[in-house]
């Protein structure tokens, strides 16, 4: 039953990926990630990444990468379309 729930949860996933941002050592997580990929028949990848978007979220500037809405503003799908 638990395996079925896990499969249903990730049924639309195609890969397990570790993102190398330089914020952590991915080596301790590689074994778990590879095993998870194997168990569920997914591709395993290590991808380059960045913390730049997270830093901008926390410290600004909130530029074109963000949708900024005033309190009480209705959030619509069109706000996210470039």
VMD Tcl script that draws the C-alpha trace (Angstrom):
set ca {
  {0.00 0.00 0.00}
  {2.75 2.46 0.93}
  {4.61 1.72 -2.31}
  {1.41 2.39 -4.29}
  {0.91 5.74 -2.54}
  {4.52 6.71 -3.26}
  {4.15 5.71 -6.94}
  {0.92 7.71 -7.25}
  {2.59 10.72 -5.65}
  {5.41 10.76 -8.21}
  {3.63 9.28 -11.23}
  {4.25 12.41 -13.33}
  {7.91 12.71 -12.41}
  {10.59 11.70 -14.90}
  {13.74 12.17 -12.83}
  {15.36 12.52 -9.44}
  {17.82 15.40 -9.45}
  {20.31 16.86 -7.01}
  {20.82 20.56 -7.62}
  {24.37 21.74 -6.97}
  {24.09 25.29 -5.65}
  {27.25 25.32 -3.57}
  {25.12 25.69 -0.43}
  {25.59 22.07 0.64}
  {27.67 19.01 -0.10}
  {25.53 16.77 -2.34}
  {27.73 13.70 -1.76}
  {25.88 12.50 1.38}
  {22.57 12.58 -0.53}
  {23.68 10.87 -3.74}
  {23.11 7.32 -2.51}
  {19.56 8.03 -1.39}
  {18.76 9.92 -4.59}
  {20.16 7.16 -6.81}
  {18.29 4.45 -4.90}
  {15.04 6.42 -5.11}
  {15.52 6.82 -8.86}
  {16.20 3.09 -9.24}
  {13.22 2.01 -7.12}
  {10.81 4.15 -9.14}
  {12.44 3.70 -12.55}
  {13.38 7.34 -12.88}
  {16.43 8.99 -14.39}
  {19.04 10.30 -11.90}
  {20.76 13.61 -12.59}
  {23.00 16.14 -10.90}
  {22.18 19.65 -12.12}
  {23.97 22.97 -11.73}
  {21.97 25.53 -9.81}
  {22.05 28.88 -8.10}
  {20.71 30.58 -4.99}
  {20.29 33.87 -6.85}
  {16.48 33.75 -7.02}
  {16.18 32.87 -3.33}
  {18.54 35.73 -2.42}
  {16.46 38.15 -4.49}
  {13.28 36.89 -2.84}
  {14.72 37.58 0.60}
  {16.65 40.78 -0.07}
  {15.35 42.25 -3.34}
  {15.19 43.65 -5.84}
  {11.76 42.26 -6.72}
  {12.11 42.79 -10.43}
  {10.66 41.04 -13.49}
  {11.33 37.66 -11.89}
  {8.54 38.28 -9.37}
  {4.86 39.12 -9.36}
  {4.37 41.80 -6.72}
  {0.79 42.43 -5.64}
  {-0.54 44.92 -3.14}
  {-2.54 43.52 -0.21}
  {-6.11 42.77 -1.25}
  {-5.22 42.42 -4.93}
  {-6.73 39.41 -6.68}
  {-4.01 37.15 -8.06}
  {-4.79 36.06 -11.62}
  {-3.13 33.72 -14.08}
  {-2.47 36.63 -16.44}
  {-0.09 38.17 -13.89}
  {2.29 35.26 -14.48}
  {2.24 35.31 -18.28}
  {5.24 37.10 -19.76}
}
mol new
graphics top color blue
foreach p $ca { graphics top sphere $p radius 0.5 }
foreach p [lrange $ca 0 end-1] q [lrange $ca 1 end] { graphics top cylinder $p $q radius 0.2 }
display resetview
